[in-house]
Amino acid sequence: MHRRVAARSQLLLARGVRCLQSPKVLHTASPAAASGAEEIRYLVVDGYVKSGRDVLKAGGATTAGQLYANMLVKATKRSVGRSAEYDLVYPADPGFVVPDLSKYHGVGWSGSSLAVREREDPSVVQMMNLARLSFARGIPQFGSCFGLQLAVATAGGVVQKNQHGKELGVAHKIHLNAAGRAHPMYEGKPSVFDAFSSHKDEVRVIQPGGLLLATNAFTTVQSVCLRYLKGEFWGLQYHPEYDLHEMARLLYCRRDMNTQLGFFTDVEDSDRFVDLLEELAADPSREDIAWQIGYDKDVLDEDLRTCEVKNFVKHSVMPYYVQCQQGGDKEVPDVSCRQEEVA
């Protein structure tokens, strides 16, 4: 087996990104330090085009942007004891105008049915522009799935189809590397866990300034901390914003596609699985169902499932918010990462 090490090189991730240092993160600010000030405000980005949002609504699912907004507001209250406000935007729609970014203390990026690798798609171009402006402003950003992929591509990385196909339902045995175990995003999180997932693309190249934090056997890049321009992005390939009900609705909306891909024998088989998820969502004490579908507290316990988001609020948004109230600029974290290729 040949090993080649290249410092800060943009090499294809052949199961081989090794990070040497954790980023320097600002000390957590006390919520009391900003008492009486303006509310924490998020810009929440829905990555779907209108037709995609309509499909979700028709299937009884909450739209992706609204799911993200709900998660951020709840995480802010649970993490730092403060209420939060948000503006929900749809930059995949024609004619989108970038809002005044100075109003926001964090940006949340949802998933999408679009593909970041289609770089000439006008919707993708508009969203990459918003991501670049947010990086340039230095606003803390957090995103899942498409949101992670968009941030990486904006900063110079590469997104391709996942060679293993579609990772659907639950991503199993995601494990933190040394950088992940030391990173504040995973404070209080087990070193190995499962998470809700639905994606067919993956990050294949992380540019210099990106720190790989977690991986599993199916998808090399399950999470990163990305430093670019003046900003930092905490990104996950999986979906902490989903719960059993919302995953059930998403599977229902895509049951024809998932059946064609071989996840179910037929649409009726898919519907039976959706019904099981809904039954467990309605009655979490149904250990029989949890056993049948192989779900445990990693995805069933909301506090554990959203641990990364609460840590984002605590360690990234809150310090930035306090500095904004004091009229100062946030220091850009110093990230050092070395990539290795294993051929």
Helices and strands as residue ranges (DSSP letters): E 3-6, E 17-18, G 31-34, E 40-45, H 50-58, H 64-80, E 84-89, G 101-103, E 106-109, H 122-137, E 141-144, H 146-154, E 158-161, E 167-176, H 178-182, G 184-186, E 192-199, E 201-205, E 210-215, E 223-228, E 231-236, H 244-253, H 255-260, H 267-282, H 287-293, H 297-300, H 302-305, H 307-312, I 313-317, H 318-325, E 338-342
